[in-house]
Amino acid sequence: METRDTEFPSFELNDQVALVTGAARGLGRAISLALAHAGAHVALGLRDVSTADSLERDIEAMGRRALRLQMDMSRPEQIAAAIDKAVDHFGRLDILVNNAGVGPENPAENVREEDFDLTVSVNLKGTFFASQAAGKVMIRQKHGCIINLGSQAGFVALPTESVYCMTKAAISHLTKCLAIEWGKYNITVNAVAPTFIRTPGTEPALADPEFRADVIERIAGLHRIGEPMDVAGAIVFLASPAASLITGHTILIDGGWTAE
């Protein structure tokens, strides 16, 4: 029964400002569109700022504002400059989604130092310094929300992906650490950990019938390949007022893979 003090949960992000890294395609594009659909204005962090013009137009067609930013996540100076530019343009930063990531496959005995360094630089170092730069803004504001992209690979062992798995496991622990450190400033820090999602980056692997069948079999609960909006929906929830008491957690979006 509804009472006078009932306040139903809100999943809206009206006029909030979000920044999504790696926004050009795949998960980043879906996340950006979903946040805009929920009411947010979106800054688009891009490794090449000349890309994503169609995404910018799609967001503006929803009646939201969009801003493309040069933001190579392997370069901390670009990360800091992009967040400063977003704050100068929009006046604040409410939501950061650390989506950008790389994952070159190689058996552990064949991993080259340059591939190791790039994976750690983008997936882990980039996530930390983007969180740091956004965190400074959110501490001043006394509110904010950071959502990191982990992976199911941070919870299970995947052959030929040891370096990628390592960085994604670290993301989950970094999420806990930042949540505890910044909670006193009303900043929530969470992560999502998707399974194989159908994106331009995974399509070549999923085109192999044997590989696809193996993946679908491992997704034990639902037996289907994930779609980008499956991940985007969880991110909109975590960014919304409805999730205001959730922090320090990694939500597995894996169709039941890790439930066995």
C-alpha positions as CSV (number, residue, x, y, z in Angstrom):
1,M,0.0,0.0,0.0
2,E,1.4,3.4,-1.0
3,T,2.1,5.7,1.9
4,R,2.8,9.4,2.1
5,D,6.6,8.9,2.2
6,T,6.8,6.3,-0.6
7,E,9.3,7.3,-3.2
8,F,9.5,4.9,-6.1
9,P,12.9,4.2,-7.7
10,S,13.9,6.3,-10.6
11,F,15.8,5.0,-13.6
12,E,15.9,8.4,-15.3
13,L,19.1,10.4,-15.9
14,N,17.5,13.6,-17.0
15,D,20.1,16.4,-17.7
16,Q,22.9,14.5,-16.1
17,V,26.3,14.5,-17.9
18,A,28.0,11.2,-18.8
19,L,31.4,10.5,-20.3
20,V,31.9,7.2,-22.1
21,T,35.4,6.1,-23.2
22,G,35.8,4.0,-26.3
23,A,32.5,5.3,-27.5
24,A,32.9,4.9,-31.3
25,R,31.4,1.4,-31.8
26,G,30.2,-1.8,-30.2
27,L,29.6,-1.5,-26.4
28,G,30.7,2.1,-26.2
29,R,28.2,3.2,-28.9
30,A,25.3,1.2,-27.3
31,I,26.1,2.6,-23.8
32,S,26.2,6.1,-25.1
33,L,22.9,5.8,-26.8
34,A,21.3,4.1,-23.8
35,L,22.5,6.9,-21.5
36,A,21.1,9.5,-23.9
37,H,17.8,7.6,-24.1
38,A,17.6,7.8,-20.3
39,G,18.0,11.5,-20.4
40,A,21.8,12.2,-20.1
41,H,24.0,14.4,-22.2
42,V,27.0,12.4,-23.4
43,A,30.7,13.2,-23.9
44,L,32.2,10.7,-26.3
45,G,35.8,9.7,-25.5
46,L,37.4,8.6,-28.7
47,R,40.9,7.3,-29.7
48,D,40.3,9.2,-33.0
49,V,38.1,12.3,-32.5
50,S,37.3,12.4,-36.2
51,T,35.1,9.2,-35.8
52,A,31.6,8.8,-34.3
53,D,30.0,11.7,-36.1
54,S,26.9,9.6,-36.7
55,L,26.7,8.7,-33.0
56,E,26.9,12.4,-32.1
57,R,24.0,13.1,-34.5
58,D,22.0,10.2,-33.1
59,I,22.3,11.5,-29.6
60,E,21.4,15.0,-30.6
61,A,18.4,13.7,-32.4
62,M,17.1,12.5,-29.0
63,G,17.3,16.1,-27.8
64,R,20.5,15.6,-25.8
65,R,23.8,17.3,-26.2
66,A,26.9,15.4,-27.3
67,L,30.6,16.3,-27.4
68,R,33.4,14.3,-29.2
69,L,36.7,14.2,-27.3
70,Q,40.2,13.1,-28.2
71,M,40.9,10.5,-25.6
72,D,43.4,7.8,-26.2
73,M,43.3,5.8,-23.1
74,S,47.0,4.9,-23.3
75,R,47.9,8.5,-22.9
76,P,47.2,10.0,-19.4
77,E,47.6,13.6,-20.7
78,Q,44.8,13.1,-23.2
79,I,42.6,11.5,-20.5
80,A,43.0,14.5,-18.2
81,A,42.5,17.0,-21.0
82,A,39.4,15.3,-22.3
83,I,37.7,15.3,-18.8
84,D,38.7,19.0,-18.3
85,K,37.1,19.8,-21.7
86,A,33.9,17.9,-20.9
87,V,33.6,19.8,-17.6
88,D,34.3,23.1,-19.2
89,H,31.6,22.3,-21.9
90,F,28.8,20.9,-19.7
91,G,29.6,22.5,-16.4
92,R,30.0,19.2,-14.5
93,L,30.5,15.5,-14.8
94,D,28.0,13.1,-13.1
95,I,28.8,9.7,-14.7
96,L,32.0,8.2,-16.1
97,V,31.9,4.9,-17.9
98,N,35.3,3.4,-18.4
99,N,34.5,1.3,-21.5
100,A,37.6,1.4,-23.6
101,G,39.7,-1.7,-23.7
102,V,41.9,-4.0,-25.8
103,G,42.6,-7.7,-25.7
104,P,45.1,-9.2,-28.1
105,E,45.0,-13.0,-27.9
106,N,48.2,-15.0,-27.6
107,P,49.3,-18.1,-25.7
108,A,51.1,-16.9,-22.6
109,E,54.5,-18.2,-23.9
110,N,54.2,-16.0,-27.0
111,V,53.0,-12.7,-25.5
112,R,55.2,-9.9,-26.6
113,E,56.2,-7.1,-24.3
114,E,54.6,-4.4,-26.4
115,D,51.2,-6.3,-26.4
116,F,51.5,-6.8,-22.6
117,D,52.2,-3.1,-22.1
118,L,49.4,-1.9,-24.4
119,T,46.8,-4.1,-22.7
120,V,47.8,-3.0,-19.2
121,S,48.1,0.6,-20.3
122,V,44.6,0.9,-21.8
123,N,42.6,-1.6,-19.7
124,L,44.1,-0.8,-16.3
125,K,46.3,2.3,-16.3
126,G,43.8,4.2,-18.5
127,T,40.9,3.2,-16.3
128,F,42.7,4.3,-13.2
129,F,43.7,7.7,-14.5
130,A,40.3,8.4,-16.0
131,S,38.7,7.5,-12.7
132,Q,41.3,9.8,-10.9
133,A,40.6,12.7,-13.2
134,A,36.8,12.3,-12.9
135,G,37.1,11.6,-9.2
136,K,38.6,14.9,-8.6
137,V,35.7,16.6,-10.3
138,M,33.1,14.5,-8.4
139,I,34.8,15.1,-5.1
140,R,34.4,18.8,-5.6
141,Q,30.8,18.2,-6.6
142,K,30.1,15.9,-3.7
143,H,28.5,13.4,-6.0
144,G,29.2,11.1,-8.9
145,C,29.1,7.7,-10.4
146,I,31.9,5.7,-12.0
147,I,31.2,2.4,-13.9
148,N,34.1,0.3,-15.0
149,L,34.0,-2.4,-17.7
150,G,35.4,-5.6,-16.3
151,S,34.8,-8.9,-18.0
152,Q,33.7,-12.4,-17.3
153,A,37.4,-13.1,-18.2
154,G,38.2,-11.6,-14.8
155,F,36.4,-14.5,-13.1
156,V,37.3,-17.5,-15.2
157,A,40.5,-18.6,-17.0
158,L,40.4,-18.2,-20.8
159,P,43.2,-19.9,-22.7
160,T,45.4,-17.5,-24.8
161,E,44.0,-14.5,-22.9
162,S,46.1,-14.5,-19.7
163,V,47.0,-10.8,-19.9
164,Y,43.5,-9.6,-20.7
165,C,42.1,-11.8,-17.9
166,M,44.7,-10.3,-15.5
167,T,43.7,-6.8,-16.3
168,K,40.0,-7.5,-15.9
169,A,40.4,-9.2,-12.6
170,A,42.3,-6.1,-11.4
171,I,39.5,-3.9,-12.6
172,S,37.1,-5.6,-10.2
173,H,39.4,-5.0,-7.2
174,L,40.2,-1.5,-8.2
175,T,36.4,-0.9,-8.3
176,K,36.1,-2.0,-4.7
177,C,39.1,0.1,-3.6
178,L,37.8,3.3,-5.2
179,A,34.2,2.7,-3.9
180,I,35.5,2.5,-0.3
181,E,37.8,5.4,-0.7
182,W,35.4,7.8,-2.3
183,G,32.1,6.8,-0.8
184,K,32.4,9.6,1.8
185,Y,32.0,12.0,-1.1
186,N,28.8,10.4,-2.3
187,I,30.5,8.8,-5.2
188,T,29.5,5.2,-6.2
189,V,32.0,3.0,-8.1
190,N,30.8,-0.2,-9.7
191,A,31.7,-2.5,-12.6
192,V,30.0,-4.7,-15.1
193,A,31.5,-7.9,-16.4
194,P,30.1,-9.1,-19.7
195,T,30.4,-12.4,-21.4
196,F,30.9,-12.6,-25.2
197,I,28.8,-9.8,-26.7
198,R,28.1,-9.5,-30.4
199,T,30.1,-6.5,-31.5
200,P,32.3,-5.7,-34.4
201,G,35.3,-6.8,-32.3
202,T,33.8,-10.3,-31.6
203,E,32.1,-11.0,-34.9
204,P,35.1,-12.6,-36.6
205,A,35.5,-15.1,-33.7
206,L,31.7,-15.7,-33.5
207,A,31.6,-16.4,-37.3
208,D,33.4,-19.7,-36.6
209,P,30.6,-22.2,-36.0
210,E,32.6,-24.4,-33.7
211,F,33.7,-21.5,-31.5
212,R,30.2,-20.0,-31.5
213,A,28.7,-23.3,-30.4
214,D,31.2,-23.7,-27.6
215,V,30.5,-20.2,-26.3
216,I,26.7,-20.7,-26.4
217,E,27.1,-24.0,-24.5
218,R,29.2,-22.3,-21.9
219,I,26.6,-19.6,-21.4
220,A,24.9,-22.2,-19.3
221,G,21.8,-20.4,-18.1
222,L,20.5,-18.7,-21.2
223,H,22.4,-20.3,-24.1
224,R,22.6,-17.2,-26.3
225,I,25.2,-14.6,-27.3
226,G,24.8,-11.3,-25.6
227,E,23.8,-8.1,-27.3
228,P,25.4,-4.6,-26.6
229,M,22.1,-3.4,-25.1
230,D,22.2,-6.2,-22.5
231,V,25.3,-4.5,-21.1
232,A,24.0,-0.9,-21.7
233,G,20.9,-1.7,-19.6
234,A,22.9,-2.7,-16.6
235,I,25.0,0.5,-16.9
236,V,21.9,2.7,-17.1
237,F,20.6,1.0,-13.9
238,L,23.9,1.5,-12.1
239,A,24.1,5.2,-13.1
240,S,20.5,5.8,-12.1
241,P,19.1,7.0,-8.7
242,A,17.6,3.5,-8.3
243,A,21.1,2.1,-7.7
244,S,22.2,4.8,-5.2
245,L,23.0,2.3,-2.4
246,I,25.0,0.0,-4.7
247,T,28.8,0.5,-4.7
248,G,31.9,-1.6,-4.8
249,H,30.3,-4.4,-6.8
250,T,30.9,-6.1,-10.2
251,I,27.7,-7.3,-11.9
252,L,28.3,-10.3,-14.1
253,I,26.4,-10.2,-17.3
254,D,27.2,-13.6,-18.5
255,G,24.0,-15.5,-19.1
256,G,24.9,-17.9,-16.2
257,W,28.4,-18.9,-17.4
258,T,30.0,-18.4,-14.0
259,A,26.9,-19.8,-12.1
260,E,28.0,-23.4,-12.6
